[in-house]
Amino acid sequence: MLPLGLSFFALLSLLMGFGGIYLALVPGFPVSWLYVHAKTRKLVNWGLMVGAIAWIVVVAQGGALPDPVSLGAIGVLGLGVLLAHRLHQDAVFQALTDPAMAQDPLTLPLDPEHQLALIEVDGVTRAYPLEYVIHHHVINDHIGRRLIALTYCAMCRTIIAFDVTEIGPLYVGSFKDANMIVADRQTGTFFQQATFESLIGPLHPARLTLTHYQVLPWSAVRQLRPMPQVVHVTSADLRDFELPIPGLWRRIMAGDVTPGLARRRHDPRFSPRTRVIALAGRGGQVVAIPKTEVLDAGVVELPAYDVVLVAHGQSVNGFHRRSVGQALQIDPAGALHDALSGTTWDPRGKYSSGPRASDLEPIVLSDEFWFAWRFFHPDGQVIRISSLPPVSDIPEKGAIIAAHTERKGR
């Protein structure tokens, strides 16, 4: 009975060790199973390991020596313990809290095209290279009097910042429907990153609080005055993103497969990995526009949502339309210019010069893959740029242009 019992223990240990993968990727498993597994996997596998060793010791005292099968089962149990510690999402993508800031940001190994997320709180602005954030998925940072969690789901490319001052730091709790689940360290409550809503745990039901962030290339960030505080990074921090299995990530990104979300659940109007810029309009209505259309236009006005979208390189930021003016343009250096009043703002919307001595009002945006946005916002609207003439009388590229709304199914 000893080999048979140990083999059962070994199988159960492997199931627990690999649970973070198959429970997350197979749609049939409920979130409650993910939650229980995340809470118990280490305890269960260590219990199985200790129990098996104790069992062998007791049997050996009776004169029976462990056979090769039993010893092999002990080895498998040890592997299960290792997997429970190393193969779960919270271990593969280790969240950071209060990363060190660079003494001299201009010496960092950043290329001009590297994209950085900028967050401003209480007059303090900090910047985080996205190529660095993606390896951790969650960066918690105390900025001013607030605790901000910058989250970046690699699979769906959803970047969202949350104010978590009231609940404490976040970490990667699990993964479901091709999107990261984050959890707070104090209670372990699960939240779906894409919807901000809690799924299970002591705080459920609850909703994470969004906060503003902007994304700009390093070529623009290094010209800002004052220079934002930039997280200290090395060349290793900016390495290409990979999963534990070498080469797997490149194969996933090369096709339309979205692990954890079946292809039949994709909306076929766009390729699954089409980038969209998403925002919440008036009344909470969520809308999205293909990112390439914004990049091509330079500046896009959405009057129905009181929004103006502005492209800079491969980045898109948004501002409340009422703060912008009527003839916004982008100069070659990326600064924003109101052709009617002569007012100029830097790429972040901070006042530089001119009669309108106030900053532009930023709005919360997300830049994500189409498949994820549509799945989590099935009733959201899709905005397409029309062929209507520019709203302003300035026909150059970068002048505000009109857009129309295309409802689902049109």
Backbone hydrogen bonds, N-H to C=O, Kabsch-Sander energy under -0.5 kcal/mol:
donor,donor_aa,acceptor,acceptor_aa,energy
5,G,1,M,-2.8
6,L,2,L,-2.5
7,S,3,P,-2.4
8,F,4,L,-1.9
9,F,5,G,-2.1
10,A,6,L,-2.6
11,L,7,S,-2.4
12,L,8,F,-2.4
13,S,9,F,-2.3
14,L,10,A,-2.2
15,L,11,L,-2.3
16,M,12,L,-2.1
17,G,13,S,-2.5
18,F,14,L,-2.6
19,G,16,M,-0.6
21,I,18,F,-2.0
22,Y,18,F,-1.5
23,L,19,G,-1.9
25,L,21,I,-2.1
26,V,22,Y,-2.0
29,F,26,V,-1.7
33,W,30,P,-1.0
34,L,30,P,-1.2
35,Y,31,V,-2.6
36,V,32,S,-2.4
37,H,33,W,-2.7
38,A,34,L,-2.6
39,K,35,Y,-1.6
40,T,36,V,-2.0
41,R,37,H,-2.3
44,V,40,T,-3.0
45,N,41,R,-2.2
46,W,42,K,-2.5
47,G,43,L,-2.3
48,L,44,V,-2.6
49,M,45,N,-2.2
50,V,46,W,-2.8
51,G,47,G,-2.6
52,A,48,L,-2.4
53,I,49,M,-2.2
54,A,50,V,-2.6
55,W,51,G,-2.3
56,I,52,A,-2.3
57,V,53,I,-2.3
58,V,54,A,-2.4
59,V,55,W,-2.5
60,A,56,I,-2.8
61,Q,57,V,-1.7
62,G,58,V,-0.7
62,G,59,V,-1.0
63,G,60,A,-1.9
64,A,59,V,-1.5
65,L,63,G,-0.6
71,L,67,D,-2.2
72,G,68,P,-2.5
73,A,69,V,-2.2
74,I,70,S,-1.9
75,G,71,L,-1.7
76,V,72,G,-2.2
77,L,73,A,-2.4
78,G,74,I,-2.0
79,L,75,G,-2.0
80,G,76,V,-2.4
81,V,77,L,-2.0
82,L,78,G,-2.1
83,L,79,L,-2.8
84,A,80,G,-2.3
85,H,81,V,-1.3
86,R,82,L,-2.3
87,L,83,L,-2.7
91,A,88,H,-1.5
92,V,88,H,-2.5
93,F,89,Q,-2.4
94,Q,92,V,-0.6
95,A,93,F,-0.7
96,L,138,V,-2.0
98,D,140,N,-3.1
102,A,230,V,-3.5
107,T,104,D,-2.1
108,L,105,P,-1.8
110,L,108,L,-2.2
114,H,111,D,-1.6
116,L,216,L,-2.7
117,A,128,Y,-2.6
118,L,214,Q,-3.6
119,I,126,R,-2.5
121,V,124,V,-2.6
124,V,121,V,-2.4
126,R,119,I,-2.5
127,A,229,Q,-2.8
128,Y,117,A,-2.2
130,L,115,Q,-2.9
132,Y,129,P,-1.3
133,V,129,P,-2.1
134,I,130,L,-2.3
135,H,132,Y,-0.8
136,H,132,Y,-0.6
136,H,133,V,-1.3
137,H,133,V,-2.8
138,V,136,H,-0.8
139,I,150,L,-2.3
140,N,96,L,-3.5
141,D,148,I,-2.8
143,I,141,D,-0.7
143,I,146,R,-2.4
146,R,143,I,-2.3
148,I,141,D,-2.8
148,I,146,R,-0.6
149,A,162,F,-2.9
150,L,139,I,-2.9
150,L,148,I,-0.6
151,T,149,A,-0.6
151,T,160,I,-2.9
152,Y,137,H,-2.6
153,C,158,T,-2.4
154,A,152,Y,-0.7
157,R,153,C,-1.3
158,T,153,C,-0.7
159,I,157,R,-0.6
160,I,151,T,-2.1
160,I,158,T,-0.5
162,F,149,A,-2.6
163,D,209,T,-2.9
164,V,147,L,-2.4
164,V,162,F,-0.8
167,I,164,V,-0.5
168,G,164,V,-2.8
171,Y,183,A,-2.2
173,G,171,Y,-0.8
173,G,181,I,-2.1
174,S,181,I,-1.8
176,K,179,N,-2.7
177,D,24,A,-0.5
179,N,176,K,-1.3
181,I,174,S,-2.3
182,V,180,M,-0.5
182,V,191,F,-2.5
183,A,171,Y,-2.5
184,D,189,T,-1.0
185,R,169,P,-2.4
186,Q,167,I,-0.5
188,G,184,D,-2.5
190,F,200,I,-2.8
191,F,182,V,-3.0
192,Q,197,E,-2.7
193,Q,180,M,-2.2
193,Q,191,F,-0.6
196,F,192,Q,-2.0
198,S,206,A,-2.5
199,L,190,F,-3.0
200,I,190,F,-0.9
204,H,201,G,-1.4
208,L,196,F,-2.9
209,T,163,D,-0.6
210,L,208,L,-0.6
211,T,161,A,-2.0
214,Q,118,L,-2.2
216,L,116,L,-2.2
218,W,114,H,-2.4
219,S,112,P,-2.3
220,A,217,P,-1.3
221,V,217,P,-2.3
222,R,218,W,-2.5
223,Q,220,A,-1.1
224,L,220,A,-0.5
224,L,221,V,-1.5
229,Q,125,T,-2.6
231,V,127,A,-2.3
232,H,100,A,-2.9
238,L,234,T,-0.8
238,L,235,S,-0.7
239,R,236,A,-1.3
248,L,245,I,-1.8
251,R,247,G,-1.6
252,I,248,L,-2.2
253,M,249,W,-2.5
254,A,250,R,-1.2
255,G,252,I,-1.2
258,T,261,L,-0.5
261,L,258,T,-2.7
265,R,262,A,-1.8
266,H,263,R,-2.1
270,F,267,D,-0.9
274,T,271,S,-2.3
276,V,368,E,-3.1
277,I,289,I,-2.9
278,A,276,V,-0.6
278,A,366,S,-3.0
279,L,287,V,-2.5
280,A,364,V,-0.5
281,G,279,L,-0.6
281,G,285,Q,-4.5
284,G,281,G,-1.7
285,Q,282,R,-1.0
287,V,279,L,-3.0
288,A,381,Q,-1.9
289,I,277,I,-1.8
291,K,275,R,-2.8
293,E,290,P,-0.7
294,V,290,P,-1.1
295,L,291,K,-2.6
296,D,292,T,-2.4
297,A,293,E,-1.7
298,G,294,V,-2.6
299,V,297,A,-1.1
300,V,309,L,-2.5
301,E,401,I,-1.7
302,L,307,V,-3.2
305,Y,302,L,-1.7
306,D,303,P,-1.2
307,V,302,L,-1.6
308,V,319,F,-2.3
309,L,300,V,-3.1
310,V,317,N,-3.3
311,A,298,G,-3.1
312,H,315,S,-2.8
315,S,312,H,-2.4
317,N,310,V,-2.7
319,F,308,V,-2.2
320,H,361,E,-3.1
321,R,306,D,-1.5
323,S,320,H,-1.5
324,V,321,R,-1.4
325,G,321,R,-1.1
329,Q,337,H,-2.4
331,D,335,A,-2.6
334,G,331,D,-2.5
336,L,345,W,-2.7
337,H,329,Q,-2.7
338,D,343,T,-2.9
339,A,327,A,-2.5
339,A,337,H,-0.8
342,G,338,D,-2.7
344,T,353,S,-3.1
345,W,336,L,-3.0
346,D,350,K,-2.7
349,G,346,D,-2.6
352,S,344,T,-2.9
353,S,344,T,-1.6
357,A,355,P,-1.5
358,S,356,R,-2.4
360,L,349,G,-3.0
363,I,318,G,-1.8
366,S,278,A,-1.9
368,E,276,V,-2.2
368,E,366,S,-0.6
369,F,156,C,-2.6
370,W,274,T,-2.4
371,F,272,P,-2.5
373,W,369,F,-2.1
374,R,370,W,-2.7
375,F,371,F,-1.7
376,F,372,A,-2.3
377,H,373,W,-1.4
380,G,377,H,-2.0
381,Q,286,V,-2.0
382,V,406,E,-1.7
383,I,288,A,-3.6
383,I,381,Q,-0.5
384,R,404,H,-2.1
386,S,402,A,-0.6
391,V,400,I,-1.0
392,S,400,I,-0.9
398,G,297,A,-1.0
399,A,396,E,-2.0
401,I,299,V,-0.6
404,H,384,R,-2.4
406,E,382,V,-3.3
407,R,405,T,-0.6
410,R,407,R,-2.2
